[in-house]
Every structure is written in C-alpha cells, then in structure tokens.
Amino acid sequence: MSKLLSCRYNMDTNRVEARFEDGTTLAINCTAIEDEYGNTPAQRAELDWLLYNKPLEYAQMVLSGEMERYLSLGCEHGRLED
C-alpha cells in the first residue's frame, strides 16, 4: 500500500475520504467503524473526536487495525475541554 497523504471527514456521507501517494482514494464508512468499535458512550465520543479533529490518524488506525487497541487505552479526547 502506498503512503497515505491526506484525509478529510465528509459529514454528508459520514465517511473519511483518504488519498494515497499513488492517486488511489478510499472512503471509510464511519457508521460501520462506530458499530464495530463504539461499544460505550466514551468510545463513541472518542471516535467522533478523531473524525472531527484528526481524520488522518483515524484512517491510519482503521487501516492498520489499531482502532480497538487505541480505544482500549481509555483516551479521553471526546470530553469537553476547559
């Protein structure tokens, strides 16, 4: 697989659209990811936070199979910050 160059979250389709170095594009269905990994409200909030703030990292974790491990660490980005 070639290098992942950019990603953006498309709110209209609820997909992260990824573009690779070789020109390939890929759309990740965020509803399917949320159904697979968003087992708690905290995990769903974290997935939402990643979508809006770090779509590139979101795509990298989905493609590398690291999303479950990441969410198991109990990240709290989805909380409202002071």
Backbone as a chain_set.jsonl record, in Angstrom:
{"seq": "MSKLLSCRYNMDTNRVEARFEDGTTLAINCTAIEDEYGNTPAQRAELDWLLYNKPLEYAQMVLSGEMERYLSLGCEHGRLED", "coords": {"N": [[0.847, -1.168, 0.0], [0.527, 2.213, -0.782], [1.802, 5.372, 0.461], [-0.214, 7.164, 2.76], [-1.598, 10.205, 2.098], [-3.478, 12.327, 2.595], [-6.502, 13.123, 4.39], [-9.999, 13.638, 4.816], [-12.93, 14.388, 6.607], [-16.127, 13.703, 5.535], [-19.034, 15.022, 6.221], [-21.557, 14.829, 5.084], [-21.743, 12.298, 3.91], [-20.863, 10.708, 5.934], [-18.273, 9.619, 5.941], [-14.743, 9.009, 5.944], [-12.58, 10.319, 3.73], [-9.862, 9.209, 2.065], [-6.685, 9.875, 0.59], [-4.116, 8.528, -1.339], [-0.567, 8.284, -2.019], [-0.132, 7.159, -4.564], [-2.313, 8.021, -5.959], [-4.646, 6.687, -5.511], [-7.876, 6.57, -4.047], [-9.872, 6.25, -1.096], [-12.776, 5.485, 0.706], [-13.828, 5.499, 3.964], [-16.28, 3.976, 5.791], [-17.787, 5.446, 8.34], [-19.939, 4.854, 9.994], [-19.987, 2.07, 10.049], [-17.539, 1.602, 11.327], [-18.027, 2.795, 13.805], [-20.116, 1.132, 14.687], [-18.702, -1.225, 14.969], [-16.596, -0.683, 16.821], [-17.436, 1.218, 18.705], [-18.45, 0.668, 21.518], [-19.16, 1.765, 23.946], [-20.45, 4.827, 25.402], [-18.266, 6.56, 25.838], [-16.308, 5.558, 24.08], [-17.572, 6.011, 21.628], [-17.695, 8.796, 21.703], [-14.972, 9.342, 21.573], [-14.357, 8.341, 19.027], [-15.855, 10.146, 17.488], [-14.519, 12.522, 18.144], [-11.995, 12.04, 17.012], [-12.733, 11.879, 14.283], [-13.538, 14.546, 13.694], [-11.323, 16.071, 14.441], [-8.864, 14.772, 13.895], [-8.725, 13.324, 11.273], [-6.854, 12.03, 9.609], [-5.258, 10.46, 11.341], [-7.298, 8.856, 12.331], [-8.01, 7.388, 9.999], [-5.553, 6.083, 9.55], [-5.397, 4.414, 11.813], [-7.658, 2.787, 11.435], [-7.006, 1.505, 9.02], [-4.664, 0.165, 9.732], [-5.53, -1.564, 11.64], [-5.501, -0.841, 14.302], [-7.438, 0.44, 15.813], [-9.091, -0.72, 17.831], [-7.235, -1.301, 19.867], [-6.311, 1.292, 20.441], [-8.684, 2.525, 21.428], [-9.033, 0.946, 23.662], [-7.213, 1.94, 25.412], [-8.392, 3.914, 26.797], [-8.659, 6.631, 26.058], [-9.403, 10.112, 26.322], [-10.252, 12.214, 24.647], [-12.692, 12.96, 23.643], [-14.088, 14.299, 25.601], [-15.439, 17.373, 26.823], [-13.332, 20.135, 26.728], [-11.648, 22.281, 29.102]], "CA": [[0.0, 0.0, 0.0], [1.33, 3.421, -0.841], [1.709, 6.291, 1.595], [-1.445, 7.924, 2.948], [-1.24, 11.619, 2.036], [-4.43, 13.24, 3.221], [-7.841, 12.628, 4.707], [-10.971, 14.621, 5.281], [-14.199, 13.803, 7.001], [-17.267, 14.214, 4.782], [-20.186, 14.911, 7.111], [-22.746, 14.478, 4.301], [-21.761, 10.857, 3.656], [-20.313, 10.071, 7.127], [-17.113, 8.835, 5.514], [-13.434, 9.635, 5.858], [-12.065, 10.137, 2.37], [-8.404, 9.159, 2.138], [-5.973, 9.93, -0.694], [-2.794, 7.933, -1.227], [0.502, 8.8, -2.876], [-0.261, 6.654, -5.931], [-3.532, 8.557, -6.548], [-5.793, 5.902, -5.06], [-8.713, 7.144, -2.997], [-10.595, 5.261, -0.317], [-13.765, 6.066, 1.609], [-14.057, 4.65, 5.13], [-17.637, 4.134, 6.308], [-17.658, 5.692, 9.781], [-21.024, 4.17, 10.696], [-19.531, 0.696, 10.255], [-16.479, 1.64, 12.345], [-18.681, 3.068, 15.089], [-20.844, -0.08, 15.075], [-17.722, -2.253, 15.327], [-15.715, -0.336, 17.941], [-18.031, 2.148, 19.66], [-19.273, -0.131, 22.42], [-19.573, 2.578, 25.089], [-20.559, 6.249, 25.044], [-16.929, 7.158, 25.82], [-15.653, 5.151, 22.832], [-18.237, 6.733, 20.53], [-17.236, 10.184, 21.786], [-13.588, 9.366, 21.088], [-14.41, 8.193, 17.567], [-16.313, 11.432, 16.949], [-13.438, 13.495, 18.303], [-10.995, 11.739, 15.984], [-13.277, 12.259, 12.972], [-13.564, 15.993, 13.506], [-10.052, 16.718, 14.752], [-7.694, 14.054, 13.375], [-9.177, 12.292, 10.329], [-5.723, 11.255, 9.09], [-4.934, 9.451, 12.349], [-8.44, 7.94, 12.326], [-7.843, 6.493, 8.849], [-4.374, 5.24, 9.76], [-5.731, 3.375, 12.793], [-8.592, 1.848, 10.816], [-6.298, 0.718, 8.003], [-3.642, -0.683, 10.352], [-6.151, -2.462, 12.61], [-5.142, -0.395, 15.642], [-8.508, 1.197, 16.456], [-9.527, -1.375, 19.071], [-6.181, -1.093, 20.874], [-6.348, 2.71, 20.795], [-9.85, 2.776, 22.28], [-8.873, 0.217, 24.927], [-6.335, 2.72, 26.289], [-9.232, 4.823, 27.569], [-8.406, 8.02, 25.689], [-10.497, 10.976, 26.73], [-10.318, 13.401, 23.802], [-14.073, 13.303, 23.376], [-14.643, 15.136, 26.668], [-15.329, 18.821, 26.639], [-12.128, 20.641, 27.376], [-11.785, 23.578, 29.79]], "C": [[0.898, 1.239, 0.0], [1.014, 4.333, 0.338], [0.388, 7.077, 1.593], [-1.08, 9.401, 3.035], [-2.187, 12.53, 2.788], [-5.76, 12.546, 3.461], [-8.714, 13.811, 5.054], [-12.241, 13.868, 5.618], [-15.303, 14.487, 6.217], [-18.519, 13.964, 5.622], [-21.444, 14.469, 6.36], [-22.874, 12.976, 4.073], [-21.333, 10.035, 4.87], [-19.188, 9.103, 6.756], [-15.843, 9.68, 5.633], [-12.895, 9.29, 4.486], [-10.554, 10.283, 2.408], [-7.812, 9.165, 0.732], [-4.543, 9.446, -0.469], [-1.838, 8.501, -2.26], [0.365, 8.363, -4.328], [-1.54, 7.136, -6.628], [-4.797, 7.8, -6.169], [-6.562, 6.674, -3.995], [-9.522, 6.029, -2.35], [-11.567, 5.994, 0.587], [-14.039, 5.067, 2.725], [-15.432, 4.98, 5.695], [-17.572, 4.247, 7.828], [-18.774, 5.051, 10.59], [-20.613, 2.732, 11.002], [-18.447, 0.633, 11.326], [-17.085, 1.866, 13.72], [-19.448, 1.842, 15.584], [-19.888, -1.164, 15.561], [-17.002, -1.933, 16.638], [-16.341, 0.553, 19.002], [-18.98, 1.463, 20.608], [-19.787, 0.651, 23.621], [-19.739, 4.023, 24.631], [-19.187, 6.941, 24.965], [-16.189, 6.798, 24.527], [-16.273, 5.864, 21.641], [-17.822, 8.199, 20.518], [-15.813, 10.309, 21.262], [-13.54, 9.227, 19.575], [-14.858, 9.49, 16.909], [-15.212, 12.477, 17.022], [-12.375, 13.293, 17.229], [-11.481, 12.17, 14.597], [-13.148, 13.745, 12.713], [-12.195, 16.65, 13.627], [-8.822, 16.069, 14.124], [-8.106, 12.958, 12.397], [-8.043, 11.454, 9.747], [-5.35, 10.138, 10.058], [-6.047, 8.405, 12.452], [-8.265, 6.914, 11.203], [-6.657, 5.559, 9.037], [-4.67, 4.113, 10.739], [-6.697, 2.351, 12.225], [-7.834, 0.924, 9.861], [-5.254, -0.218, 8.6], [-4.22, -1.665, 11.368], [-5.873, -2.087, 14.048], [-6.269, 0.295, 16.404], [-8.931, 0.572, 17.791], [-8.507, -1.164, 20.181], [-6.188, 0.351, 21.361], [-7.506, 3.0, 21.756], [-9.734, 2.073, 23.627], [-7.968, 0.969, 25.907], [-7.103, 3.749, 27.099], [-8.966, 6.287, 27.282], [-9.63, 8.867, 25.978], [-10.568, 12.255, 25.915], [-11.744, 13.857, 23.581], [-14.723, 14.163, 24.454], [-14.554, 16.603, 26.265], [-14.104, 19.308, 27.394], [-12.402, 21.985, 28.021], [-11.318, 24.708, 28.911]], "O": [[1.905, 1.288, 0.706], [0.083, 4.089, 1.105], [-0.054, 7.58, 0.56], [-0.343, 9.81, 3.932], [-1.752, 13.407, 3.535], [-6.092, 11.539, 2.836], [-8.238, 14.846, 5.522], [-12.578, 12.857, 5.003], [-15.408, 15.714, 6.229], [-19.0, 12.834, 5.717], [-22.305, 13.806, 6.938], [-23.982, 12.441, 4.046], [-21.425, 8.807, 4.85], [-19.155, 7.951, 7.187], [-15.868, 10.896, 5.449], [-12.769, 8.119, 4.127], [-10.029, 11.346, 2.741], [-8.351, 8.552, -0.19], [-3.856, 9.883, 0.454], [-2.25, 9.117, -3.244], [0.711, 9.122, -5.234], [-1.829, 6.719, -7.75], [-5.902, 8.241, -6.483], [-5.971, 7.347, -3.151], [-9.816, 5.008, -2.97], [-11.218, 7.019, 1.172], [-14.433, 3.93, 2.469], [-15.712, 6.13, 6.035], [-17.329, 3.258, 8.52], [-18.575, 4.734, 11.763], [-20.867, 2.234, 12.099], [-18.436, -0.288, 12.143], [-16.704, 1.208, 14.689], [-19.43, 1.545, 16.778], [-20.224, -1.934, 16.461], [-16.82, -2.818, 17.474], [-15.815, 0.632, 20.112], [-20.193, 1.653, 20.517], [-20.759, 0.236, 24.253], [-19.222, 4.402, 23.58], [-18.979, 7.81, 24.118], [-15.515, 7.649, 23.945], [-15.554, 6.28, 20.732], [-17.619, 8.781, 19.453], [-15.486, 11.28, 20.579], [-12.767, 9.919, 18.912], [-14.304, 9.891, 15.886], [-14.998, 13.23, 16.072], [-11.911, 14.252, 16.613], [-10.723, 12.76, 13.827], [-12.703, 14.162, 11.643], [-11.935, 17.67, 12.989], [-7.838, 16.755, 13.85], [-7.863, 11.78, 12.66], [-8.249, 10.284, 9.425], [-5.147, 8.997, 9.642], [-5.777, 7.218, 12.636], [-8.364, 5.71, 11.437], [-6.744, 4.372, 8.72], [-4.242, 2.979, 10.525], [-6.565, 1.16, 12.508], [-8.007, -0.294, 9.897], [-4.985, -1.281, 8.04], [-3.494, -2.505, 11.901], [-5.995, -2.931, 14.936], [-6.065, 0.7, 17.548], [-9.108, 1.289, 18.776], [-8.882, -0.878, 21.319], [-6.082, 0.604, 22.561], [-7.313, 3.653, 22.782], [-10.275, 2.55, 24.625], [-7.959, 0.665, 27.099], [-6.54, 4.388, 27.988], [-9.043, 7.111, 28.193], [-10.761, 8.39, 25.887], [-10.92, 13.3, 26.462], [-11.978, 15.044, 23.351], [-15.807, 14.703, 24.235], [-13.702, 17.003, 25.471], [-13.875, 18.94, 28.546], [-13.262, 22.741, 27.569], [-11.359, 25.867, 29.322]]}, "num_chains": 1, "name": "protein.A"}
